[in-house]
């Protein structure tokens, strides 16, 4: 009986390690996708430029007052100032609940993530779409979309924490749907408002997914 118990425990530990390692593999896959797209953008690839122009033309053609107001609200959910405020509120809650591992990974994800995006933007130095078509003002470089990246590094990570800690299937389902919907709409809003090319948003999403999987790996690695 004791040998069987040890074998079962060893099997469970092996499965946990395999699942943890899979996060690194997935992180690397999306990192490669990001680097591939970044290479195409820096080379001024015609196909990418064509897709970007088509998306820009379509987004401007469907604009109306209600949709513009809605997209401005949505895009604010991905603004670094709003994210930092939400992070501070959740960090205080996690500190109160003594969830120090959650607290560390959340702060690392948001703060280090912002630093990474700033660095890449200033390395690539891609210009934003024509300011004439922009419905909001942005002064930084375009590639990759910081909103797309930070929305994933924050909302997707919170989604993971809630999904793992909650025993309610309803709460899990609502959290997953709400988080993914917010992330998707934030990305759409950046193209609609004329401040990003669609390739910026896709690249930001690739890098954001890569980053989230890395954060989950770190979270699982902390004892």
Kinemage of the C-alpha trace (Angstrom):
@kinemage 1
@onewidth
@group {chain A} dominant
@subgroup {mainchain}
@vectorlist {calphas} color= white
{ca unk a 1} P 0.000 0.000 0.000
{ca unk a 2} L 2.806 2.363 0.896
{ca unk a 3} L 4.573 1.697 -2.430
{ca unk a 4} L 1.362 2.375 -4.355
{ca unk a 5} L 0.882 5.640 -2.467
{ca unk a 6} L 4.448 6.728 -3.271
{ca unk a 7} L 3.947 5.837 -6.948
{ca unk a 8} L 0.699 7.830 -7.130
{ca unk a 9} L 2.341 10.816 -5.472
{ca unk a 10} L 5.297 10.581 -7.855
{ca unk a 11} L 2.919 10.382 -10.841
{ca unk a 12} L 1.006 13.474 -9.675
{ca unk a 13} L 4.248 15.407 -9.193
{ca unk a 14} L 5.409 14.401 -12.667
{ca unk a 15} L 2.120 15.633 -14.165
{ca unk a 16} L 2.483 18.953 -12.373
{ca unk a 17} L 6.013 19.364 -13.708
{ca unk a 18} L 4.863 18.484 -17.236
{ca unk a 19} L 2.075 21.070 -17.073
{ca unk a 20} L 4.504 23.655 -15.735
{ca unk a 21} L 7.005 22.915 -18.506
{ca unk a 22} L 4.244 23.259 -21.103
{ca unk a 23} L 3.839 26.901 -20.062
{ca unk a 24} L 7.437 27.583 -21.090
{ca unk a 25} L 6.906 25.833 -24.421
{ca unk a 26} L 3.785 27.897 -25.118
{ca unk a 27} L 5.578 31.053 -24.031
{ca unk a 28} L 8.379 30.341 -26.506
{ca unk a 29} L 5.902 29.591 -29.321
{ca unk a 30} L 4.241 32.984 -28.954
{ca unk a 31} L 7.609 34.686 -28.558
{ca unk a 32} L 8.671 33.235 -31.915
{ca unk a 33} L 5.411 34.427 -33.494
{ca unk a 34} L 6.007 37.897 -32.092
{ca unk a 35} L 9.602 38.040 -33.326
{ca unk a 36} L 8.533 36.818 -36.763
{ca unk a 37} L 5.890 39.534 -37.039
{ca unk a 38} L 8.294 42.174 -35.710
{ca unk a 39} L 10.772 41.170 -38.411
{ca unk a 40} L 8.119 41.577 -41.115
{ca unk a 41} L 7.158 45.002 -39.762
{ca unk a 42} L 10.741 46.247 -39.598
{ca unk a 43} L 11.294 45.039 -43.177
{ca unk a 44} L 8.216 46.991 -44.270
{ca unk a 45} L 6.612 43.837 -45.652
{ca unk a 46} L 4.046 44.545 -48.393
{ca unk a 47} L 1.534 41.957 -47.209
{ca unk a 48} L 1.575 43.322 -43.662
{ca unk a 49} L 1.237 46.890 -44.965
{ca unk a 50} L -1.705 45.841 -47.142
{ca unk a 51} L -3.486 44.149 -44.233
{ca unk a 52} L -2.844 47.181 -42.015
{ca unk a 53} L -4.233 49.585 -44.614
{ca unk a 54} L -7.312 47.442 -45.231
{ca unk a 55} L -8.064 47.235 -41.506
{ca unk a 56} L -7.601 50.990 -41.134
{ca unk a 57} L -9.929 51.736 -44.053
{ca unk a 58} L -12.585 49.374 -42.735
{ca unk a 59} L -12.437 50.761 -39.195
{ca unk a 60} L -12.874 54.336 -40.390
{ca unk a 61} L -15.795 53.317 -42.639
{ca unk a 62} L -17.889 51.917 -39.755
{ca unk a 63} L -17.410 54.801 -37.325
{ca unk a 64} L -20.421 56.409 -35.675
{ca unk a 65} L -21.055 58.435 -32.543
{ca unk a 66} L -22.213 55.580 -30.294
{ca unk a 67} L -19.456 53.188 -31.357
{ca unk a 68} L -16.784 55.865 -30.918
{ca unk a 69} L -17.958 56.664 -27.370
{ca unk a 70} L -18.046 52.951 -26.533
{ca unk a 71} L -14.562 52.317 -27.941
{ca unk a 72} L -13.113 55.251 -26.000
{ca unk a 73} L -14.445 53.742 -22.768
{ca unk a 74} L -13.118 50.309 -23.682
{ca unk a 75} L -9.663 51.587 -24.651
{ca unk a 76} L -9.331 53.321 -21.266
{ca unk a 77} L -9.526 49.887 -19.615
{ca unk a 78} L -6.144 49.164 -21.184
{ca unk a 79} L -4.546 52.500 -20.320
{ca unk a 80} L -1.475 52.085 -18.107
{ca unk a 81} L -2.814 54.580 -15.540
{ca unk a 82} L -6.061 52.630 -15.103
{ca unk a 83} L -4.148 49.334 -15.017
{ca unk a 84} L -1.802 50.685 -12.347
{ca unk a 85} L -4.743 51.839 -10.189
{ca unk a 86} L -6.481 48.459 -10.538
{ca unk a 87} L -3.190 46.707 -9.791
{ca unk a 88} L -2.767 48.767 -6.610
{ca unk a 89} L -6.300 47.911 -5.445
{ca unk a 90} L -5.891 44.194 -6.111
{ca unk a 91} L -2.374 44.247 -4.620
{ca unk a 92} L -3.796 45.693 -1.390
{ca unk a 93} L -6.419 42.940 -1.325
{ca unk a 94} L -3.816 40.229 -1.924
{ca unk a 95} L -1.593 41.684 0.792
{ca unk a 96} L -4.556 41.700 3.196
{ca unk a 97} L -5.263 38.048 2.347
{ca unk a 98} L -1.520 37.269 2.662
{ca unk a 99} L -1.376 35.972 -0.905
{ca unk a 100} L 2.234 37.056 -1.283
{ca unk a 101} L 3.017 34.794 -4.232
{ca unk a 102} L 0.046 36.191 -6.164
{ca unk a 103} L 1.075 39.707 -5.170
{ca unk a 104} L 4.657 39.296 -6.381
{ca unk a 105} L 3.697 37.803 -9.757
{ca unk a 106} L 0.997 40.427 -10.390
{ca unk a 107} L 3.354 43.353 -9.728
{ca unk a 108} L 6.121 41.695 -11.738
{ca unk a 109} L 3.753 41.123 -14.662
{ca unk a 110} L 2.477 44.703 -14.832
{ca unk a 111} L 5.573 46.720 -13.909
{ca unk a 112} L 8.181 44.662 -15.789
{ca unk a 113} L 5.735 44.300 -18.675
{ca unk a 114} L 5.426 48.051 -19.071
{ca unk a 115} L 9.214 48.314 -19.136
{ca unk a 116} L 9.481 45.675 -21.855
{ca unk a 117} L 6.882 47.378 -24.054
{ca unk a 118} L 8.541 50.782 -23.663
{ca unk a 119} L 11.909 49.285 -24.639
{ca unk a 120} L 10.593 47.497 -27.740
{ca unk a 121} L 8.634 50.543 -28.905
{ca unk a 122} L 11.750 52.673 -28.756
{ca unk a 123} L 13.850 50.048 -30.527
{ca unk a 124} L 11.447 49.541 -33.438
{ca unk a 125} L 10.331 53.205 -33.656
{ca unk a 126} L 7.332 52.481 -35.860
{ca unk a 127} L 5.148 55.474 -36.681
{ca unk a 128} L 1.472 55.371 -35.804
{ca unk a 129} L -1.290 55.671 -38.436
{ca unk a 130} L -1.947 59.144 -39.857
{ca unk a 131} L -2.965 61.437 -36.994
{ca unk a 132} L -5.738 62.866 -39.210
{ca unk a 133} L -7.691 59.617 -38.719
{ca unk a 134} L -6.952 59.291 -34.997
{ca unk a 135} L -9.841 59.824 -32.576
{ca unk a 136} L -7.577 59.962 -29.499
{ca unk a 137} L -4.087 61.358 -29.014
{ca unk a 138} L -1.033 59.143 -28.552
{ca unk a 139} L 2.570 60.360 -28.543
{ca unk a 140} L 4.580 57.140 -28.241
{ca unk a 141} L 5.643 54.787 -31.014
{ca unk a 142} L 3.200 52.298 -32.475
{ca unk a 143} L 4.771 48.823 -32.375
{ca unk a 144} L 3.735 46.778 -30.498
{ca unk a 145} L 0.415 47.820 -28.981
{ca unk a 146} L 0.978 48.498 -25.295
{ca unk a 147} L -2.753 48.305 -24.639
{ca unk a 148} L -2.973 44.819 -26.191
{ca unk a 149} L 0.048 43.639 -24.203
{ca unk a 150} L -0.808 45.147 -20.813
{ca unk a 151} L -4.452 44.062 -21.001
{ca unk a 152} L -3.254 40.469 -21.299
{ca unk a 153} L -0.531 40.794 -18.665
{ca unk a 154} L -3.153 42.130 -16.218
{ca unk a 155} L -6.648 40.843 -17.057
{ca unk a 156} L -5.544 37.387 -18.257
{ca unk a 157} L -3.389 36.913 -15.150
{ca unk a 158} L -6.262 37.921 -12.859
{ca unk a 159} L -8.451 35.505 -14.815
{ca unk a 160} L -5.932 32.734 -14.092
{ca unk a 161} L -5.809 33.550 -10.365
{ca unk a 162} L -9.608 33.547 -10.052
{ca unk a 163} L -10.000 30.392 -12.150
{ca unk a 164} L -7.518 28.498 -9.983
{ca unk a 165} L -8.783 29.738 -6.629
{ca unk a 166} L -12.573 29.679 -7.121
{ca unk a 167} L -14.608 26.514 -6.626
{ca unk a 168} L -17.652 27.978 -8.380
{ca unk a 169} L -18.022 26.964 -12.034
{ca unk a 170} L -20.241 30.007 -12.593
{ca unk a 171} L -17.603 32.432 -11.311
{ca unk a 172} L -14.936 30.681 -13.370
{ca unk a 173} L -17.026 30.876 -16.531
{ca unk a 174} L -17.973 34.531 -16.026
{ca unk a 175} L -14.360 35.475 -15.251
{ca unk a 176} L -12.987 33.750 -18.355
{ca unk a 177} L -15.616 35.199 -20.700
{ca unk a 178} L -15.381 38.716 -19.234
{ca unk a 179} L -11.566 38.779 -19.269
{ca unk a 180} L -11.210 37.473 -22.821
{ca unk a 181} L -13.929 39.840 -24.054
{ca unk a 182} L -12.241 42.858 -22.450
{ca unk a 183} L -8.854 41.908 -23.915
{ca unk a 184} L -10.355 41.391 -27.382
{ca unk a 185} L -12.332 44.650 -27.345
{ca unk a 186} L -9.337 46.657 -26.129
{ca unk a 187} L -7.366 45.399 -29.125
{ca unk a 188} L -10.220 46.235 -31.506
{ca unk a 189} L -10.597 49.702 -29.980
{ca unk a 190} L -6.982 50.605 -30.785
{ca unk a 191} L -7.511 49.995 -34.499
{ca unk a 192} L -10.974 51.587 -34.507
{ca unk a 193} L -9.679 54.759 -32.844
{ca unk a 194} L -6.923 55.036 -35.445
{ca unk a 195} L -3.946 54.896 -33.086
{ca unk a 196} L -2.598 51.465 -34.067
{ca unk a 197} L -2.109 49.291 -37.086
{ca unk a 198} L -3.744 45.906 -36.732
{ca unk a 199} L -0.290 44.269 -36.884
{ca unk a 200} L 0.663 46.289 -33.768
{ca unk a 201} L -2.292 44.800 -31.918
{ca unk a 202} L -1.608 41.244 -33.084
{ca unk a 203} L 2.068 41.587 -32.119
{ca unk a 204} L 1.144 43.021 -28.721
{ca unk a 205} L -1.222 40.097 -28.208
{ca unk a 206} L 1.428 37.529 -29.172
{ca unk a 207} L 3.899 39.089 -26.751
{ca unk a 208} L 1.213 39.425 -24.076
{ca unk a 209} L 0.284 35.741 -24.303
{ca unk a 210} L 3.971 34.833 -24.170
{ca unk a 211} L 4.359 37.002 -21.074
{ca unk a 212} L 1.297 35.554 -19.294
{ca unk a 213} L 2.507 31.979 -19.792
{ca unk a 214} L 5.903 33.019 -18.425
{ca unk a 215} L 4.236 34.600 -15.372
{ca unk a 216} L 2.213 31.427 -14.781
{ca unk a 217} L 5.404 29.373 -14.996
{ca unk a 218} L 7.060 31.662 -12.419
{ca unk a 219} L 3.948 31.474 -10.221
{ca unk a 220} L 3.997 27.672 -10.299
{ca unk a 221} L 7.745 27.602 -9.628
{ca unk a 222} L 7.511 29.623 -6.406
{ca unk a 223} L 7.120 27.347 -3.401
